[in-house]
Amino acid sequence: MVEIDPQINISSAKNIIGLRNVISHAYDSIEPEMIWGIIQSNIPLLSDEIKKMKET
C-alpha cells in the first residue's frame, strides 16, 4: 500500500492512486469516456494544486 505524505495537499490523491490501480490491473474494462471525463474535470484542479506546491 502506498502512503500519502501528509505534507502534500492534493485533494484527490486517493482517487489518483485508485485510478492508477484500475489502469494497471483492470485496463481491459476501462471505458475511454470515463478517462476523458476524469481528464477534463480533474486535471485542471490537480494542475492548480501542483502549481501552488511549487510556489512554496
C-alpha positions as CSV (number, residue, x, y, z in Angstrom):
1,M,0.0,0.0,0.0
2,V,1.2,3.5,-0.9
3,E,1.2,6.0,1.9
4,I,0.3,9.6,1.2
5,D,2.7,12.2,2.6
6,P,0.5,14.4,4.8
7,Q,2.6,17.5,3.8
8,I,1.3,17.2,0.3
9,N,-2.1,18.6,0.0
10,I,-3.6,17.1,-3.2
11,S,-7.4,16.8,-2.7
12,S,-7.8,13.7,-4.9
13,A,-4.7,11.8,-4.0
14,K,-6.6,8.6,-3.0
15,N,-8.6,8.8,-6.2
16,I,-5.4,9.2,-8.3
17,I,-3.9,6.1,-6.6
18,G,-7.1,4.2,-7.2
19,L,-7.3,5.1,-10.8
20,R,-3.7,4.0,-11.3
21,N,-4.5,0.6,-9.8
22,V,-7.5,0.2,-12.2
23,I,-5.4,1.3,-15.2
24,S,-2.7,-1.2,-14.2
25,H,-4.8,-4.2,-13.3
26,A,-8.2,-3.8,-15.0
27,Y,-7.3,-1.9,-18.1
28,D,-9.5,-4.1,-20.3
29,S,-12.6,-2.9,-18.5
30,I,-11.9,0.8,-18.7
31,E,-14.1,2.9,-20.9
32,P,-12.3,5.7,-22.7
33,E,-15.1,8.1,-22.0
34,M,-14.5,7.6,-18.2
35,I,-10.8,8.5,-18.6
36,W,-11.6,11.5,-20.8
37,G,-14.1,12.8,-18.2
38,I,-11.6,12.5,-15.4
39,I,-9.0,14.3,-17.6
40,Q,-11.4,17.2,-18.3
41,S,-12.7,17.6,-14.8
42,N,-9.8,16.7,-12.5
43,I,-6.6,17.7,-14.3
44,P,-7.2,21.4,-14.1
45,L,-7.6,21.2,-10.4
46,L,-4.6,18.9,-10.0
47,S,-2.5,21.3,-12.1
48,D,-3.5,24.3,-9.8
49,E,-2.6,22.3,-6.7
50,I,0.8,21.4,-8.1
51,K,1.5,25.0,-9.1
52,K,0.7,26.1,-5.6
53,M,3.0,23.5,-4.1
54,K,5.8,24.6,-6.4
55,E,5.4,28.2,-5.2
56,T,6.1,27.3,-1.6
